[in-house]
Amino acid sequence: MLYYLFKYLAEFDFPGARLFQYLSFRAALAVILSLLISAVFGKKLIQRLRRLQVGETIRDLGLEGQMEKSGTPTMGGLIILGAILIPVLLFARLDNVYVILMLSTTVWLGLIGFLDDYIKVFKKNKEGLAGRFKIVGQVGIGVLVGTVLYFHPDVTMRRKIVDAPPVTTMTTATNPLQAIDDNYVDVNTQVTTIPFVKNHEFNYSKLLAFLGDNYEKFGWLIFIPVCILIITSVSNGANITDGIDGLATGTSAIIGVVLGIFAYVSGNSIFANYLNVMYIPNSGELVVFTAAFVGACIGFLWYNAYPAQVFMGDTGSLAIGGIIATLAICIRKELLIPILCGIFLIENLSVVMQVSYFKYTKKKYGEGRRILKMSPLHHHYQKLGMNESKIVSRFWIVGIGLAIFTLITLKLR
């Protein structure tokens, strides 16, 4: 909103109004405001939740210090949602298709998580929202994201015109982008970044090449299910990781920083050309959203770090997972998610392996056996006697390592 106000004031040479045209300035404001909202709004919300006795019900799993957390306010994800939505609505361009899509994802999954927490806390139903309804909600936003990114005319990528003659004029400092623009065209295509490959790109529609010459028309049959799978997986991964104080929040902030760098590079034609990554027009506006997301996670960590004063609940965990997945898809870095979101992936896999092995051994031997002492993985380390804060710190270190490796994959081809 303020973007449009100051754009109008800039026409009258209002002092400082042109600053709002700079992406970096608006991103910095988004970080600062999200931190302030988390600090001020967060404290008041925690006090409010305590008065309403919105406390977490803890099952005794035999973990050290676990029962001491009983009664800690939950639904703190409302802090994260507020700290994301308000700065984005103020500083981002609201006519940008990517920003609209990210806002829709945040609100959609936030409402699903809120409904789940509401049923658990106020209806005293420990099961919360039925799993099938969560899946329906996640699939629904996956369909929305996939459909918009595939069919919306504003979702384009700059592709090279193979047969275009080389441009030999206007390539000096007078117009350094002329050579790029004259040899490239913006098209709607479902090409994504693929790591460790020389050409570095992959078109989903090529999986349907067996359909004949018009196979590209049916690319949505691949792209939309991929969006559903990624959003559902990452959203549930963040939900599972949110098991000990600060783990999901800190990990998400690290991932957000990397996605913010990717969004800035992908939305800037100069950097995209220099680094040889695909240029996605208008995607740079996602930097403002990502800045608010990182600020919200860090601000929430102020209250969520060990020992936690508030839990985010499904209100926050489902939303942040969906945000990360949708961001990655928008900037065509979704195939890097297994590396970047490695913490979420291993947490998911630990549960799948534990349950599968237990069922297999129970069927074969009549008695279920376990690979880990407890799943997800962070609870396994708790069972081994490791302090909760040490587990979180080490997971963060691993997350930082994965984030750095994700960045350098752009050059490992």
N, C-alpha and C positions, 0 to 999 in steps of 0.2 A: 504493500500500500504506500509506504513512504517513498518507494522508488518512483512511483508515478507522480507523487506530489512534488518531489525535488526535481524531477524531469521537467515538470511544468514551470517550476520556479527558475530553472536554469535558463529558460527562454528570456527571462527578465534580468539575467545576470545577477541573480541572488547569490550573495557570498557563500561559498562552500557547497552550493547545490550540485555542482558537477561532480563532486566526489562520489555521489550515489550512482554515477554511471560506471564506476570502477568495481569490478567483481571482487577484488581483493579487499576493498574497503567495506563492502557490504558483508562479506564473509567474516571479517574481523568483528564487525558489530554483532553479527549473529552469534558468534562464540561468546562474546562478552555478555550479551543479554541472556543467553541460555544459562550461563553460569550464575548470573544474578537471580534469575527466576528460580533455578534449582535451590540456591541458598536461602532466598527469602520465602518463596512459596513452599519449598520443601519443609522448612521448619514448621510453618503454620499448618501444613497438611498433616504432618506427623502428630502434632498436638491435637488436631481435629480427630484423627483416626483413633488416638488413644481415648479421647472423650467418648467416642462412639463404640469403644471396645472392639475395634476391628483388628483382632489379634490372630496371629497364625496358630493353627492347631498342629502340634508336633507329635508325630508318632515316635514311640521309643524304638529306635533301631540299634541301640547299644553303642552309639557314637559319643565320644567324649565332648562334653559341653553342649550336647544337643538339646536336652530338656530345659536348659537355662534360657533357650530362645523362645520357649513357649510364651505366647502372649505378645510377641513383638509385632507391631503394626504391619499389615500387608497392604496390597493395592497401591504401593508406592510408585508403581509404573505411571500413575497419573502425573507425578512430578516430571518424569521423562517426557511424556506426551505434551504437557504444557510447555516445557522448555524447548521442545522442537517446533511445535505448531506456531507459537506466538512470534518468535524471531523470523520464521519463514514467511508468515503472512505479512510481516512488516517490511522485510528487506528484500525478498525475492520477487522476481517478475511472475505474477500470477497468471499471465497469459501463456506461459511456457508449458508445453505438454508434459515435459519430464517432471516439473515441479508439481503439476496437478496430479500426476500419477503417484508421486511419492506421498503427497498429502492424503490421497485416497487410500493408499496402502497403510499408512500410519493410523488413520482413523478407523479403517475397517478392522484390522487385526487388533487394534487397541480395544475396540468395542467387544470383540469376541473374547479377549482375555479378561476384560472387565466383567462380562457376563459370567464367565467361569468363576472368577474370584467372588462375585456377588453371591452366587449360589452356595459357594463353600462357606462364606463368612456369615451372611445374613439368613440363609435358608438352612444353615447347619448341615449341609450335605457334603461330606468329605470328598465325594466323587466329582463334584463340580459339574460343569457342562459335559454332557455325554460326548465321548470321543468322536462319534460319527458326525456330530454337529460341528465340532472343531475342524474336522477334515473337510466337511462341506464348505465351511467358511474359507479355509485355506485354498481349496480348489477354486472357489469362486473368485478370489482375488488373483489367483494364478491365471484364470481365464481372462479376467479383465486386463491384466498387465500384458499378457501375450497378444490379445486381440488389438489393443491400442498400439503396441510397438510394431505389430505386423502391418496394420491397415491404415494407421493415421498418416495423413500426407505430410505432417511436420516432422515425422521421424525419418530422417535421411542420413546417409553417410556420403562422404566425398570420395568418389572413385576416379581412378585415372582413366582418361580417354586413350585407349591403347594406340589408335591410329592417328591421334592428333599430331600435327607437325610441331617441332620444337619451337618455343617462343624465344626470340632473340632480342626483343625490344622491351623496354620498361622493366628491366630486372635490376635496376640500380636502387640506391637508397630512396629514389623518388617514389617507387612503388615496388617494394621487395616481394609482394605477394602476387604480382601480376602473372609471373610464370607459373605459379601453382594454380591460380584460378583458371587460367586459359587452357590448362591441360587436364583439368578435373571437372567433374560434374556431380551434383548432389542427386542421389537416387535412393529410393526406398528398397533396401535389400537386407536380408537377414544373414549378414556375415558377422562372425564373432572371432575373438582372439583365441588362438590355440597355442598353448605353451610348447616350447622346445622344438618347434617346427620351423624350417627355413622361411617359407612363405608367410607363416605367422597368422594365417587366416583360414577360416572354415565356413562354408555356406551350408546351412542346415538343409536347404532344398535339394542339395546334391544326393542326399540319401534316398531321394525319390526319382533319381535319374532313370530307373528302369521303367517308369511310366511313359517315357517317350519325350518328344520335343517340348511339350508344354508342362513339363514336370514342375517348373518354378511356380506355377499358379497354385500348386498344392503344398507349398512349403509350410503353410500354417498347420498342417497335420502333424508336423514334427515340432515346430517352434512352440506352439501353445502347450502341448504336453510337457515339453522341456521346462517351460516357465512354471507350470504347476508343480513338477517334481522338485525343482530347485527351491521355490518359495516354501513348499511344505516341509522339505528336508531341513533347510536352514532355520526356519521358524521353530520346528520341533527340537532342533539341535540346541538353539539358544535356550529353549525352555528346560531341557534336560541339564544343561550346564549351570543353570541358575539353582544350584543346590547348596552352595556355601557362600559366605559373605564376600561380595565384591568380585567373584570370579567371572560371571557373565558380563557384568558392567564394565570391568577393566578390559576384558578381552574384546568386547564390542567397540570400545573406544580405540583400541589399537587397530582393529580392522577398519574402522571408520576413517582414520587418518590416511591409510593406504588408498581407500576408495576415493577420498577427497583429492589425493594427488593424481590418481588416474582420471578423475572427472575434469580436473583443471587441464591436464595435458590433452585429453581427448577433445576438449572444447576449445582449444587454442590452436589455430592452424599453424602457427610458427613452431611451437613446441612439438606438435604432432608430426609435422614434416621433418623436423630435426631428429626426433627420436624414432622415426619410421613406425609410428603407430597410427591406427585409423583415426581420421578426424571426423567427429560427429557434431555437425552444426547445432548450436543452441544447447548442447549438453553441459556447457560450462556453468550454466545457472545452477546445476546440481551442487556446485561447490558451496553455495550459500546454505543449501539444505544439509549437506554433509557437515559443514561447520557447526550448525545448530545441533546436529545429532551428536557429534563428538563432545561439544560443550555440555549437552544434557547428560551424557553418560558420565563425564568427569564430575559434573556438579552433583549428580546423584550419588556418586562414589563417596562424597563427603559424609553422607549419612549411612551408606550401605557397606562401607569398609568395616572390617572386623574390629570390635564387635558391632554388628549391624543395629542401627536404630530403627530401620524400616526395611522391609523386603519389597521387591518390585512386584512380585506375584506374576500371574499370567498376563495381567494388564500390560506389564512392561516387557516380559520375555518374549511373548509371541510377536509383539510389535517390532522389537529391535531385530529379531531374526528375519522377519519379513522385510524390514527396511533394508537390511544388508543385502538380502537376496535380490530385491528389486533394483537397488542401486547398481549392483554388479551386472544385472541383465541390461539395464539402460545404457551403460557405458561399454557393453560387449566384453565384459571380463568374467562372465559366469563360469567359464571352464577353468578359471584360476581359483574358484571357491574351495575345492578340496585341499589346496595348499594354504590359501589365506585364512580360511575358516577351519584349519586343521584341528583346533581344540574342539570345536563343535562336532567335527566328523568323528574324532576318536571317542568322544563321549557317547555319541550315537551308537557307534560300532560296539563299544563296551557293553551296552545294554543288549543289543541284538545278539552278540556272541554269548553273553551270559545266559539269556533266556533260551536261545537255541540249543546250547550245549546241555542245559539243565533238562530240557524236554527230551533231547536225544538220549541222554544217559538214563533218564527215568524209564523211557520206553525200552531200552536195551537191557538195562541191569535191574530195573524195578526200583531204583533209587536215584533221584536226581543229584548230579554233581555240579560243582561250580568251577569256573576258570579263575574268577576273581573272588576275593573275600566278600565283596559287595559291589554292585554297580549302581550308578555310573562310576567311572574310573576315579573321580575325586573321593568318593566314599571308600573305595578300596584303600587309598592311602591313609584315610582317616582310621580305618580298621587296623592298619599297620602301626598306628600310634603317632603318625606325623601331625604336627600342629597345623591347625586350619589356615593360619596366616602364611605359614611356610608353603603349604600346598598352592595357595592362590598366587603367591609371589613367583613360584617356579613355573606355574602354568602361564603367567604373564610373560616370563622370560622366554618360554617356548613360543608364545604367541608373537613376541617381538621378532624372534628369529625367523618364524614363518612369514611375517610381514616383509622383512628385508629380502628374504628369498623370493617372495612373490614379485617384488619390484625388479629384482635383477633377472627374472625369467623373461622380461621384455627384450633382453639382449642375449639370452642363452638360446640360440637357435641352431 
